[in-house]
Amino acid sequence: MGVLAQRLQYIVLAALVGAVEGCLWPPDVSERRSSSENFVIRLDRSKVSPSPDEVVDLTMTRQFRVDQAVTLKDETQRVIYTWYVDYVVDPGLALYPQSGGTLVVNPCAPKFKTLYHFHEGGFHFLEVFASIEGVQTDELTGLRTPPKDYAYIEWYLDLRGVKCP
């Protein structure tokens, strides 16, 4: 219950700051959890790094890793990882072209400061879909359509302590 209360506290804080700064709201995506033997893809949240159950203090370069947390029923298939940064702010821009299960984020890198509008003092939202079919993206609108079976993880990123040169 303590983790849930802490996460709720951070979500409320992020929502208040987001409302003031015009930042982001989390998208409407339900996290899939397979409990039956008929799963296609399964996620072990305890192996996700950093933990998605806490707000990530992004004051320095961080590695986000989910590849060790994902298993497939058919091990001959390949997992496709699709990363999104602040998808709710600008769906047409937010797809991060990274197919691996690890993403390194440097909040002071030009890519994150300009393309994704990371700024000192803000909150951001990072998501990843792991699937065997990949996420479909409409070329005109940038809207995404997840496949039938997928694993989903989200992180709230706190950049309030970032001091970029």
Rosetta blueprint (number, residue, H / E / L):
1 M L
2 G H
3 V H
4 L H
5 A H
6 Q H
7 R H
8 L H
9 Q H
10 Y H
11 I H
12 V H
13 L H
14 A H
15 A H
16 L H
17 V H
18 G H
19 A H
20 V H
21 E H
22 G L
23 C L
24 L L
25 W L
26 P L
27 P L
28 D L
29 V L
30 S L
31 E L
32 R L
33 R L
34 S L
35 S L
36 S L
37 E L
38 N L
39 F L
40 V L
41 I E
42 R E
43 L E
44 D L
45 R H
46 S H
47 K H
48 V L
49 S E
50 P L
51 S L
52 P L
53 D L
54 E L
55 V L
56 V E
57 D E
58 L L
59 T L
60 M L
61 T L
62 R E
63 Q E
64 F E
65 R E
66 V L
67 D H
68 Q H
69 A H
70 V E
71 T E
72 L E
73 K L
74 D L
75 E L
76 T L
77 Q L
78 R L
79 V L
80 I E
81 Y E
82 T E
83 W E
84 Y E
85 V E
86 D L
87 Y L
88 V L
89 V L
90 D L
91 P L
92 G L
93 L L
94 A L
95 L E
96 Y E
97 P L
98 Q L
99 S L
100 G L
101 G L
102 T E
103 L E
104 V E
105 V E
106 N L
107 P L
108 C L
109 A L
110 P H
111 K H
112 F H
113 K H
114 T H
115 L H
116 Y L
117 H L
118 F L
119 H L
120 E L
121 G L
122 G L
123 F E
124 H E
125 F E
126 L E
127 E E
128 V E
129 F E
130 A E
131 S E
132 I L
133 E L
134 G L
135 V L
136 Q E
137 T E
138 D L
139 E L
140 L L
141 T L
142 G L
143 L L
144 R E
145 T E
146 P L
147 P L
148 K L
149 D L
150 Y E
151 A E
152 Y E
153 I E
154 E E
155 W E
156 Y E
157 L E
158 D E
159 L L
160 R L
161 G L
162 V L
163 K L
164 C L
165 P L
